[in-house]
Structure formats: structure tokens, C-alpha cells
Amino acid sequence: MIVRIFKKNKQKKNFFVEPDEIFLDSKNLQNFDNQQFEGRIEKPISKKNIWFLGILFFILMGLFGVRLIYLQIQKGGAYLERSENNVLEKIIIFTERGIIYDRNKKELAWNGESESAFSARAYLSPGFSHLLGYVSYPAQDKTGNYWQGEFIGKDGLEKQYNDKIKGENGSKIIEINALGEIYSENIVNIPIRGVDLITTIDSRIQMKLFALIKNLSESNSFPGGAGILMDINNGEIIASTSFPEYNSEILSQGKDTVKINDYMMDKRKFFMDRVVSGLYTPGSIVKPFLAIGALTEGIIDQYKKILSTGSISIPNPYFPDQKSVFKDWRVNGWTDMAQALAVSSDIYFYIIGGGFENQKGLGIANIEKYTKLFGIGEKTGIDLPDEKAGIIPNPEWKIENFKGDPWRIGNTYHTAIGQYGFQVTPIQIARAVSAIGNYGKLVTPHFILDDTEKPNTVINLKKDYFDVVHDGMRQAVSYGTAIALNVPYAQIAAKTGTAQLGVKKNKVNSWVVGFFPYENPKYAFTIMMESGPSTNSSGASSVMRQLLDWMSINTPEYFK
């Protein structure tokens, strides 16, 4: 019995709590973190807190139930009607079209302000319409749906680079009821803005050149004209303008039908960019290319002189007892090659083109060969739409156009001075003259200022032959037909052309082409005034002289 009591007491001893343990649990020891409850015994959640959480839960459930009853029972019919009447529509978010700048970052075409869903296109004017072109705006049907959902470039750089500058439209989904009220909207695709273009154009020179061509056209009865200034080493076009021109904003908006109809009916061809699409008889501006061909073929040297008494005569194939007479524009006397270029002797180039008496000529095949060698009669690859190729007359062309009439020596004579069926574009001539100025590099004309290498063709002919032509074109300015360009602030090399038109030959295309500075050529130019009276005392040379004078004051960096 005593033993059993002792064991029982021994077992209970294990559950006995010592006083120091009580104090240990009720108070943190040194270095224990009170905020982390170190040194404390865990406490159970009190009944008070449990009751509080339970009451809060039932309150929230009650509020949710009341709202559910309101939506499903009291407003259920209204929301059912709304769901049946509401429509989800996909709406276009119109992007911003890329801006077109000149080489100095002046805006040429930009996005103006508009109250409609998209921005109206705005353009620098005058003088830039054919270069920049115009656009067709997004268009809606009678129900308001867009059957054309984007801008489309219709001419000029707007058309040529449309895929680059148009950007990508975005879209959003909107919910609309029967009254047209918008309940919600969500953007699905964010619009992507179009890429900007920086062009090679100097807008200052372009605007001035256009004004000069316009003034001469209106004062001297030329129905139109074109002008180009181009870097001969890389093909960058500094200015390219055509008169007359349309208004790009009027065509883009398409609302002024009276004005648009006037453009279409006007015989001066407002929609034609004469720089790339106009085909014109070149006249004497082709003579430098024949000179290089004659030297290369060895039919004459630069020193041999040919006498111009005012005309040469050959047997007439239609009237054997008569002679066909081919006149010079004046008596030029004895001229060597450089002098013949300077005074633009027709007799000299009749003879080296088709031959006469003891002097052998190039012949029509070689005339075609050497003019084509400089890109004449072919597209230049310029980055504008609607470029034309042109025509160099030859026997095949004559058979096609004048059936039953064979090629004759007189046709060769006329082709040698840029007449007969010869047709060229001003941009072809600008590139060909550049190749004379830079000693044989046929560059690709272009309007975008970037580091992309453009294709070039090298014309492998002797430098000495180019020097002869350079000399002749410089003499033309010193004392010859281009003396109007003999300016004190720069040495210019040039060649004029006066191409007679029509049966009566009372109309002419007036040309001047050339390059500067003479010693280290950098820029080539071409001015063409179209179909003016043959009695005009002012022509293309006067336009270029005024432009050079203006540039010497306002853009002198081009002469350095």
C-alpha cells in the first residue's frame, strides 16, 4: 500500500510546473523579439473575435443578396432589353501618316487638324505638287461604314512611298444601344504611326525655281516648263518642279469639283509632271553626246575645223533635179569641236553625225549607241511614278511610223541635232549631263535622303574626250549661246537648245543644261520651257540666270 502511493505520487511529479518556468513564459527573456512573439506561449482566438467575423460575413452576404435581387428581379427586364438592343461594333482608329520633310527638316507634307476621325493632309505650296502628289482619304458609305479604311497615295512621293508612310490603323470595340449611346469601349489594336521621309529637296531653291518658270511661262506664252538641280556625284535631287501644277489639298479633299474639272479640261496638262513624264524634242542639247561619240569612234579629232557657210546641200531623193538644203541657224565660219559646241553649229553636227563629202559621219546606229550610253531614251529609275522612256529615231522606228518611207541621210542629219522624232524627258537629260560633268558616272536620280547605296553605271571613255566637251560648254558661257550664265561668282559650263516644233516651226522648246562649278563639278541643271513662240527673246537661260543670282545671295553654300 505504501509502495503504491509512492508510485502514484512519482507519476504526478512529471506534470508539476516549477515557479521559474511560469515566469519564463510570462515575460520575454533578453534578446527575444517582442514583435515576433518570441518567448511567449501561443494564445487561441477569442470567442469575441469569432462572433465579430461571423456577423461581418452575414452582413456582406446580405448586401450581395439584396444587390442580386435588385439586378435580377427589379432591373432584370431592363437589362434584358439592353442586351437585346445593344450592338458591338469594331471602330477604326486612324493612324497618323508619316511627314515628308526637305533636306533641312522643313515640312513639305504633314497632318493638319480636322474635326473628323482622321487628320487632313496639308502641303507646302506652290512648286511641290507634282513632287509630293496627293492622297485619297478614307471614305464611308451612306450607312457610315468605311469602304476605304485608309489613306492611299495617288501621285508623287505620296504614291511612291505609300507603304512606308501610311502606317497601320488601330481598332476598338464599342457597345452601342438602339439610341446610339456608347456604353463601353475597349481598344483592341493600337495604331502605328507612319514612317517620316526626309527628302533630298532644298525647299528654298525649289520654290524659287518654280516661281521663275511660272513667271516666264505667263509672260512669254510658254504653256509649261520644268526645272531640275541635281548632285552629279550621288544623284540627290535638290530641286524638281513642273509648271503648271494642281493643288494637292484640293485633289485630296475631292470636294471642289469645279476646280478639279478645270484642271482636267485645261490644255496645259496640269496633271503631268513634266520632269519625268513629259516627252520633248531636245534640239541642240544632244550635241555634247555626239561629240564624245565622234571622238571615241575616231571619225574626227577635236582640232579639225569644219566650215559653216550657213547651209549644206545634198541631192533630193524625191526631186533628183533639185537639192535638199540643211541650214545652220547662222553662219558660224570655221569651227573646231569645242567652238562648234560653244556656238551650237548645226552644220558641224550634221557632218559628224551623217557625214558629208570627205568627212565620215557617225551614222544613225552610233548616234543611237552613244546617246543611249548616257541614258537618253531610257528610264532613269527615279523614285517617282509614271516615268517615260523617250524615243531616239532609227530606221526601225521610221518603218513603224512612216510605212513605205525608208531612212534617209536627211533623217540622220536632223537626228544629229536633236530634231525629227527625238523625244526625251528633262530628268534623262539632267542625268546625262551629270555623267558629262563627273566624267562618266551615270547616277540614279532619287528624292530620299538616306545612306542606301544607289545603283550607278560607269561609262568607260577617255577623260580627254570629256575634257573637250567641258571646254566647249565653258566656251558657250564665255562667249557663245549660253552667255547669259556668265556670272561673276561662279564658273558655269552649259549648252543651250532651241528645238523647232510643228510644220510651220513657229514654236520652240527652249533648253539650257549644264553643271557647276566648272573646275570641280558638283551640281547639274536642266531647264526646259515648253512650246513657246519662236520669236521669244527670253527662254530657259533667263530662268537659270535668275536662279543662280538668287542662290548666290540666299544659298551661297552651293557655290563653295
C-alpha positions as CSV (number, residue, x, y, z in Angstrom):
1,M,0.0,0.0,0.0
2,I,2.8,2.4,0.9
3,V,4.6,1.4,-2.3
4,R,1.6,2.0,-4.5
5,I,1.1,5.5,-3.0
6,F,4.7,6.4,-3.6
7,K,4.5,5.4,-7.3
8,K,1.4,7.4,-7.8
9,N,3.0,10.5,-6.4
10,K,6.0,9.9,-8.5
11,Q,3.9,9.9,-11.7
12,K,2.2,13.1,-10.8
13,K,5.5,14.9,-10.4
14,N,6.1,15.0,-14.2
15,F,3.1,17.4,-14.5
16,F,4.3,19.8,-11.8
17,V,5.2,23.3,-13.2
18,E,8.1,24.9,-11.5
19,P,7.7,28.6,-10.5
20,D,10.7,29.8,-12.6
21,E,9.0,28.2,-15.7
22,I,5.9,30.3,-15.0
23,F,7.9,33.5,-15.0
24,L,9.8,32.3,-18.1
25,D,6.6,32.0,-20.2
26,S,5.1,35.2,-18.9
27,K,8.0,37.5,-19.7
28,N,10.4,37.7,-22.6
29,L,13.9,36.9,-22.0
30,Q,16.8,39.1,-23.1
31,N,17.3,39.3,-26.9
32,F,13.8,37.9,-27.7
33,D,11.9,39.9,-30.3
34,N,8.5,41.0,-28.9
35,Q,7.1,41.9,-32.3
36,Q,7.7,38.3,-33.4
37,F,6.2,36.9,-30.2
38,E,9.4,35.2,-29.2
39,G,9.4,33.9,-25.7
40,R,5.5,33.8,-25.4
41,I,3.1,30.9,-25.4
42,E,0.6,31.0,-28.4
43,K,-2.9,32.2,-27.5
44,P,-6.1,30.8,-29.0
45,I,-8.6,33.1,-30.9
46,S,-11.1,34.6,-28.5
47,K,-14.8,34.0,-28.8
48,K,-15.4,37.7,-29.2
49,N,-13.3,37.8,-32.4
50,I,-15.1,34.7,-33.8
51,W,-18.5,36.4,-33.2
52,F,-17.3,39.6,-34.9
53,L,-16.1,37.8,-38.0
54,G,-19.3,35.8,-38.3
55,I,-21.6,38.9,-38.0
56,L,-19.4,40.7,-40.7
57,F,-19.8,37.7,-43.1
58,F,-23.6,37.6,-42.7
59,I,-23.8,41.4,-43.4
60,L,-21.8,41.1,-46.6
61,M,-23.9,38.1,-47.8
62,G,-27.0,40.2,-47.1
63,L,-25.8,43.1,-49.1
64,F,-24.8,40.8,-52.0
65,G,-28.2,39.2,-51.9
66,V,-30.0,42.5,-51.9
67,R,-28.0,43.7,-54.9
68,L,-28.6,40.4,-56.7
69,I,-32.4,40.7,-56.2
70,Y,-32.2,44.3,-57.5
71,L,-30.4,43.3,-60.7
72,Q,-32.2,40.0,-61.4
73,I,-35.7,40.9,-60.4
74,Q,-36.3,44.6,-60.3
75,K,-34.0,45.5,-63.2
76,G,-34.0,42.2,-65.0
77,G,-36.3,43.3,-67.7
78,A,-34.4,46.5,-68.4
79,Y,-31.1,44.7,-68.7
80,L,-32.7,42.0,-70.9
81,E,-33.9,44.7,-73.3
82,R,-30.5,46.4,-73.2
83,S,-28.7,43.1,-74.0
84,E,-31.1,42.5,-76.9
85,N,-30.7,46.0,-78.3
86,N,-27.0,46.6,-77.8
87,V,-24.6,46.2,-80.6
88,L,-20.9,45.6,-80.6
89,E,-19.1,47.5,-83.3
90,K,-15.4,47.4,-84.4
91,I,-14.3,51.0,-85.0
92,I,-11.2,52.1,-86.9
93,I,-8.6,54.2,-85.0
94,F,-7.0,56.1,-87.8
95,T,-3.2,56.4,-87.7
96,E,-1.1,59.5,-88.5
97,R,0.5,59.4,-91.9
98,G,4.3,60.0,-92.0
99,I,5.5,63.6,-92.5
100,I,7.6,64.4,-95.6
101,Y,10.5,66.8,-95.0
102,D,13.0,68.6,-97.1
103,R,16.8,68.1,-96.6
104,N,16.8,70.8,-93.9
105,K,13.8,69.2,-92.0
106,K,11.3,71.7,-93.2
107,E,7.8,70.2,-93.5
108,L,6.7,69.6,-97.1
109,A,3.6,67.4,-96.3
110,W,2.1,67.0,-92.9
111,N,-1.0,66.1,-91.0
112,G,-3.2,69.1,-90.3
113,E,-6.1,69.5,-87.8
114,S,-9.5,68.1,-88.5
115,E,-12.8,67.5,-86.7
116,S,-13.3,64.2,-88.4
117,A,-12.0,60.8,-87.4
118,F,-8.7,61.4,-89.2
119,S,-6.3,64.3,-89.9
120,A,-6.4,66.2,-93.2
121,R,-3.2,66.2,-95.3
122,A,-1.5,69.6,-95.8
123,Y,1.1,70.5,-98.3
124,L,3.7,73.2,-98.8
125,S,2.8,75.3,-101.9
126,P,3.5,76.4,-104.6
127,G,6.0,74.4,-106.5
128,F,5.7,71.0,-104.9
129,S,2.5,69.3,-106.1
130,H,4.0,67.0,-108.7
131,L,6.8,66.0,-106.4
132,L,4.6,65.3,-103.4
133,G,1.4,64.2,-105.1
134,Y,-1.8,63.9,-103.2
135,V,-3.9,61.2,-101.3
136,S,-7.3,59.7,-101.4
137,Y,-8.9,60.0,-98.0
138,P,-10.8,57.2,-96.1
139,A,-14.3,57.1,-97.4
140,Q,-17.7,56.0,-95.9
141,D,-20.9,54.7,-97.5
142,K,-24.3,56.1,-96.6
143,T,-24.6,53.9,-93.5
144,G,-21.3,55.3,-92.1
145,N,-19.2,52.2,-92.8
146,Y,-15.8,52.8,-94.3
147,W,-15.5,51.1,-97.7
148,Q,-12.0,52.6,-97.9
149,G,-10.4,52.4,-94.5
150,E,-7.0,54.1,-95.1
151,F,-5.2,56.9,-96.9
152,I,-4.0,55.9,-100.4
153,G,-1.2,57.9,-102.1
154,K,-2.3,58.8,-105.6
155,D,0.7,60.6,-107.1
156,G,4.2,61.8,-106.4
157,L,6.1,60.7,-103.3
158,E,2.8,60.0,-101.6
159,K,2.2,57.2,-104.1
160,Q,5.8,56.1,-104.5
161,Y,6.3,55.6,-100.7
162,N,2.7,54.9,-99.7
163,D,3.5,51.6,-98.0
164,K,6.2,53.3,-95.9
165,I,4.4,56.4,-94.8
166,K,0.9,55.2,-94.4
167,G,1.3,53.4,-91.0
168,E,-1.2,50.9,-89.7
169,N,-4.7,51.8,-88.4
170,G,-5.7,50.6,-84.9
171,S,-9.2,49.4,-83.8
172,K,-11.5,49.4,-80.8
173,I,-14.7,47.6,-79.9
174,I,-17.6,49.7,-78.7
175,E,-21.0,48.8,-77.2
176,I,-23.9,50.9,-78.5
177,N,-27.6,50.7,-77.7
178,A,-30.5,51.4,-80.0
179,L,-30.3,55.1,-79.3
180,G,-26.7,55.3,-80.4
181,E,-25.4,55.7,-76.9
182,I,-22.0,54.3,-76.2
183,Y,-22.0,52.1,-73.0
184,S,-18.4,50.9,-73.2
185,E,-15.4,50.7,-75.4
186,N,-12.1,48.8,-75.5
187,I,-9.0,49.3,-77.7
188,V,-8.1,46.1,-79.4
189,N,-5.2,47.3,-81.6
190,I,-3.1,50.4,-81.1
191,P,-2.5,52.4,-84.3
192,I,1.1,52.5,-85.6
193,R,2.2,55.9,-87.0
194,G,3.7,56.1,-90.5
195,V,7.4,56.5,-91.1
196,D,8.6,60.0,-91.9
197,L,10.5,60.8,-95.1
198,I,13.5,63.1,-95.3
199,T,14.0,64.1,-98.9
200,T,17.0,65.5,-100.8
201,I,15.0,68.6,-101.8
202,D,16.0,72.1,-100.7
203,S,12.6,73.7,-100.5
204,R,14.0,77.2,-100.8
205,I,15.5,76.6,-104.2
206,Q,12.5,74.6,-105.4
207,M,10.1,77.3,-104.5
208,K,12.2,80.0,-106.2
209,L,12.8,77.8,-109.4
210,F,9.0,77.2,-109.7
211,A,8.3,80.9,-109.4
212,L,10.8,81.8,-112.1
213,I,9.4,79.1,-114.5
214,K,5.8,80.3,-113.8
215,N,6.7,83.9,-114.4
216,L,8.4,83.3,-117.7
217,S,5.6,81.0,-118.8
218,E,2.9,83.5,-118.1
219,S,4.9,86.5,-119.6
220,N,6.3,84.8,-122.7
221,S,3.5,82.4,-123.7
222,F,5.1,79.1,-122.8
223,P,2.3,76.7,-121.8
224,G,4.6,75.0,-119.3
225,G,8.1,74.3,-118.1
226,A,10.3,72.1,-115.8
227,G,13.5,72.5,-113.9
228,I,15.9,70.2,-112.1
229,L,19.0,70.8,-110.0
230,M,20.9,67.6,-109.1
231,D,24.0,66.5,-107.3
232,I,26.1,64.9,-110.1
233,N,28.1,62.6,-107.7
234,N,25.3,60.8,-105.9
235,G,22.0,61.6,-107.8
236,E,20.4,63.6,-104.9
237,I,17.8,65.9,-106.4
238,I,18.0,69.4,-104.9
239,A,15.0,70.8,-106.8
240,S,12.5,69.3,-109.2
241,T,9.5,71.3,-110.2
242,S,6.9,71.4,-113.0
243,F,4.6,74.1,-114.2
244,P,1.6,74.3,-114.3
245,E,0.6,72.3,-111.2
246,Y,-2.5,71.3,-109.4
247,N,-3.3,72.0,-105.8
248,S,-2.6,68.8,-103.8
249,E,-5.1,69.7,-101.0
250,I,-7.9,70.3,-103.4
251,L,-7.4,66.9,-105.1
252,S,-7.0,65.1,-101.7
253,Q,-10.3,66.5,-100.4
254,G,-12.0,66.0,-103.8
255,K,-14.8,68.5,-102.9
256,D,-14.1,71.3,-105.3
257,T,-15.4,69.6,-108.4
258,V,-15.4,72.8,-110.4
259,K,-11.7,73.4,-109.9
260,I,-10.8,69.7,-110.5
261,N,-12.8,69.8,-113.7
262,D,-10.8,72.9,-114.8
263,Y,-7.6,71.0,-114.2
264,M,-8.8,68.2,-116.4
265,M,-10.1,70.4,-119.2
266,D,-7.1,72.8,-119.4
267,K,-4.9,72.1,-122.4
268,R,-1.7,72.9,-120.5
269,K,-1.9,69.5,-118.8
270,F,-2.0,70.3,-115.1
271,F,-1.7,66.7,-114.0
272,M,1.5,65.9,-116.0
273,D,4.8,66.1,-114.2
274,R,7.0,67.4,-117.0
275,V,10.2,66.4,-115.2
276,V,9.5,62.6,-115.5
277,S,6.5,62.2,-117.8
278,G,6.9,65.0,-120.4
279,L,8.5,64.0,-123.7
280,Y,10.1,66.8,-125.6
281,T,12.2,67.4,-128.7
282,P,15.7,68.2,-127.3
283,G,17.3,70.1,-130.0
284,S,21.0,71.0,-129.7
285,I,21.4,69.8,-126.1
286,V,22.2,66.4,-127.6
287,K,25.3,67.7,-129.4
288,P,27.8,67.1,-126.5
289,F,26.9,63.4,-126.6
290,L,27.5,63.2,-130.3
291,A,30.9,65.0,-129.8
292,I,32.0,62.3,-127.4
293,G,30.8,59.6,-129.7
294,A,32.7,61.1,-132.7
295,L,35.9,61.3,-130.7
296,T,35.6,57.8,-129.4
297,E,34.9,56.4,-132.9
298,G,37.9,58.3,-134.3
299,I,36.0,59.9,-137.1
300,I,37.3,63.3,-136.2
301,D,39.6,64.9,-133.6
302,Q,38.9,68.0,-131.5
303,Y,41.2,70.2,-133.6
304,K,39.8,69.7,-137.1
305,K,37.7,72.6,-138.3
306,I,34.6,72.4,-140.4
307,L,33.3,75.4,-142.4
308,S,29.8,76.6,-141.8
309,T,28.6,79.0,-144.6
310,G,25.1,78.8,-143.4
311,S,24.0,75.5,-145.1
312,I,24.9,72.3,-146.9
313,S,23.1,70.7,-149.8
314,I,22.6,67.1,-150.9
315,P,20.6,65.5,-153.8
316,N,16.9,65.4,-153.2
317,P,15.6,61.8,-153.3
318,Y,12.2,62.9,-154.4
319,F,13.3,65.5,-157.0
320,P,16.7,64.5,-158.5
321,D,17.0,67.8,-160.3
322,Q,16.8,69.6,-157.0
323,K,18.8,69.6,-153.8
324,S,17.8,69.2,-150.2
325,V,19.2,72.1,-148.2
326,F,20.1,71.8,-144.5
327,K,20.6,75.1,-142.8
328,D,22.6,76.3,-139.9
329,W,20.9,78.8,-137.6
330,R,23.6,81.3,-138.6
331,V,26.9,81.5,-140.5
332,N,29.5,80.2,-138.0
333,G,32.6,80.0,-140.2
334,W,35.4,77.6,-139.4
335,T,34.8,75.8,-136.1
336,D,36.6,73.0,-134.2
337,M,34.7,70.8,-131.9
338,A,34.8,73.0,-128.8
339,Q,33.8,76.0,-130.8
340,A,31.0,74.2,-132.5
341,L,29.6,73.3,-129.1
342,A,30.0,76.9,-128.0
343,V,28.2,78.5,-130.9
344,S,26.0,75.4,-131.5
345,S,26.8,74.9,-135.1
346,D,24.3,72.7,-136.8
347,I,26.5,72.2,-139.9
348,Y,29.3,70.8,-137.8
349,F,27.0,68.2,-136.2
350,Y,25.1,67.4,-139.4
351,I,28.5,66.4,-140.9
352,I,29.9,64.5,-137.9
353,G,26.5,62.9,-137.5
354,G,25.7,61.8,-141.0
355,G,28.9,62.6,-143.0
356,F,29.4,65.0,-145.9
357,E,31.8,64.9,-148.8
358,N,35.1,63.6,-147.5
359,Q,34.1,63.7,-143.8
360,K,32.9,60.5,-142.4
361,G,29.9,60.6,-140.0
362,L,28.8,58.5,-137.0
363,G,25.7,57.2,-138.7
364,I,22.4,56.6,-137.1
365,A,23.4,53.4,-135.3
366,N,26.3,55.1,-133.5
367,I,24.2,58.2,-132.8
368,E,21.7,55.9,-131.0
369,K,24.6,54.0,-129.3
370,Y,26.2,57.0,-127.7
371,T,23.1,58.8,-126.7
372,K,21.8,55.6,-125.1
373,L,25.2,55.1,-123.4
374,F,24.3,58.3,-121.4
375,G,20.9,57.0,-120.6
376,I,18.9,59.0,-123.1
377,G,15.8,57.3,-124.4
378,E,15.6,55.1,-121.3
379,K,14.0,55.4,-117.9
380,T,16.4,56.7,-115.2
381,G,14.9,54.6,-112.3
382,I,13.9,57.8,-110.4
383,D,11.7,57.2,-107.4
384,L,8.5,58.8,-108.8
385,P,5.6,57.1,-110.6
386,D,4.8,57.4,-114.3
387,E,8.3,57.9,-115.7
388,K,8.5,57.8,-119.5
389,A,11.3,56.4,-121.6
390,G,11.5,58.6,-124.7
391,I,12.5,58.0,-128.3
392,I,15.7,58.0,-130.3
393,P,14.7,57.8,-134.0
394,N,16.2,55.0,-136.1
395,P,15.2,53.1,-139.3
396,E,13.0,50.6,-137.4
397,W,11.1,53.5,-135.7
398,K,10.6,55.2,-139.1
399,I,9.3,52.0,-140.7
400,E,6.8,51.6,-137.9
401,N,5.6,55.2,-138.1
402,F,6.1,56.1,-141.7
403,K,5.4,52.9,-143.7
404,G,6.9,52.7,-147.1
405,D,9.4,55.6,-146.5
406,P,13.0,54.3,-145.9
407,W,15.5,56.0,-143.7
408,R,17.5,58.7,-145.5
409,I,20.6,60.8,-144.8
410,G,18.4,63.8,-144.0
411,N,16.8,61.9,-141.2
412,T,20.3,61.3,-139.7
413,Y,21.2,65.0,-140.0
414,H,18.1,66.0,-138.2
415,T,18.5,63.4,-135.5
416,A,22.1,64.6,-135.0
417,I,20.9,68.0,-133.9
418,G,18.1,66.6,-131.7
419,Q,15.2,67.1,-134.1
420,Y,13.0,64.7,-136.2
421,G,11.4,62.1,-133.8
422,F,13.8,62.6,-130.9
423,Q,11.9,62.7,-127.6
424,V,13.4,63.0,-124.1
425,T,12.4,63.7,-120.6
426,P,14.1,66.5,-118.6
427,I,15.2,64.0,-115.9
428,Q,17.0,61.9,-118.6
429,I,18.9,65.0,-119.7
430,A,19.8,66.0,-116.2
431,R,21.3,62.6,-115.5
432,A,23.1,62.5,-118.9
433,V,24.6,66.0,-118.3
434,S,25.7,64.9,-114.8
435,A,27.6,62.0,-116.4
436,I,29.4,64.5,-118.6
437,G,30.2,66.6,-115.6
438,N,31.5,63.7,-113.5
439,Y,33.5,62.1,-116.3
440,G,31.2,59.1,-116.9
441,K,29.3,58.0,-113.8
442,L,25.6,57.6,-114.7
443,V,23.9,58.0,-111.3
444,T,20.4,57.1,-110.3
445,P,18.3,60.3,-109.5
446,H,16.5,60.0,-106.2
447,F,14.5,62.0,-103.7
448,I,15.1,60.2,-100.3
449,L,18.0,61.3,-98.2
450,D,19.5,58.1,-96.7
451,D,22.6,56.0,-96.7
452,T,21.3,53.4,-99.1
453,E,23.7,52.9,-102.0
454,K,22.0,53.6,-105.3
455,P,23.0,51.8,-108.5
456,N,25.4,53.6,-110.8
457,T,26.8,52.8,-114.2
458,V,30.3,53.7,-115.2
459,I,30.8,54.9,-118.8
460,N,34.4,53.9,-119.7
461,L,35.5,56.5,-122.1
462,K,38.7,58.6,-122.2
463,K,38.9,61.5,-119.8
464,D,40.3,63.6,-122.6
465,Y,37.1,63.3,-124.6
466,F,35.1,64.6,-121.7
467,D,37.6,67.5,-121.3
468,V,36.9,68.6,-124.9
469,V,33.2,68.7,-124.2
470,H,33.8,70.5,-120.9
471,D,35.8,73.1,-122.7
472,G,33.1,73.6,-125.4
473,M,30.4,74.0,-122.7
474,R,32.5,76.5,-120.8
475,Q,33.2,78.5,-124.0
476,A,29.4,78.5,-124.6
477,V,29.1,80.5,-121.4
478,S,32.1,82.7,-122.0
479,Y,31.1,84.0,-125.4
480,G,28.6,81.5,-127.0
481,T,24.9,80.7,-126.9
482,A,24.8,80.4,-123.0
483,I,26.5,83.7,-122.3
484,A,23.5,84.6,-120.1
485,L,25.1,82.3,-117.5
486,N,28.5,84.1,-117.4
487,V,28.2,85.2,-113.8
488,P,31.0,86.7,-111.6
489,Y,30.5,84.5,-108.6
490,A,30.9,81.0,-110.2
491,Q,32.2,79.4,-113.4
492,I,29.3,77.6,-115.2
493,A,29.5,75.2,-118.1
494,A,26.4,75.0,-120.2
495,K,24.7,74.0,-123.5
496,T,21.6,75.6,-124.9
497,G,19.0,74.0,-127.2
498,T,16.2,75.5,-129.3
499,A,14.1,72.7,-130.7
500,Q,11.8,73.7,-133.5
501,L,8.2,72.2,-133.4
502,G,5.5,71.7,-135.9
503,V,5.3,72.0,-139.7
504,K,5.5,75.8,-139.6
505,K,8.3,75.7,-137.0
506,N,6.8,78.7,-135.2
507,K,7.1,77.1,-131.8
508,V,10.2,76.0,-129.9
509,N,11.2,74.1,-126.8
510,S,13.8,76.3,-125.1
511,W,16.5,74.3,-123.1
512,V,19.6,75.0,-121.1
513,V,21.6,72.3,-119.4
514,G,25.0,72.3,-117.7
515,F,27.0,71.9,-114.5
516,F,28.9,74.0,-111.9
517,P,31.5,74.8,-110.6
518,Y,33.5,74.2,-113.8
519,E,36.8,73.1,-112.2
520,N,35.2,70.7,-109.7
521,P,31.7,70.0,-110.8
522,K,29.1,69.3,-108.1
523,Y,25.7,70.1,-109.5
524,A,24.0,69.6,-112.8
525,F,20.9,71.6,-114.0
526,T,18.3,71.3,-116.7
527,I,15.7,73.9,-117.5
528,M,13.1,73.3,-120.2
529,M,10.5,75.8,-121.4
530,E,7.8,74.1,-123.5
531,S,6.5,75.1,-126.9
532,G,6.8,78.9,-126.8
533,P,6.8,81.3,-129.8
534,S,10.0,81.1,-131.9
535,T,10.1,84.9,-131.7
536,N,10.7,84.9,-127.9
537,S,13.8,86.7,-126.8
538,S,13.8,85.1,-123.3
539,G,13.9,81.4,-122.6
540,A,15.4,78.8,-120.4
541,S,18.7,80.6,-120.0
542,S,17.0,83.6,-118.4
543,V,15.4,81.3,-115.8
544,M,18.7,79.7,-114.9
545,R,20.5,83.0,-114.7
546,Q,17.9,84.4,-112.3
547,L,18.1,81.3,-110.2
548,L,21.9,81.4,-110.0
549,D,21.8,85.1,-108.9
550,W,19.2,84.3,-106.2
551,M,21.2,81.3,-105.0
552,S,24.4,83.3,-104.8
553,I,22.7,85.5,-102.2
554,N,20.3,83.1,-100.4
555,T,22.0,79.7,-100.7
556,P,25.7,80.6,-101.2
557,E,26.8,77.2,-99.8
558,Y,26.1,75.6,-103.2
559,F,28.9,77.5,-104.8
560,K,31.6,76.6,-102.2
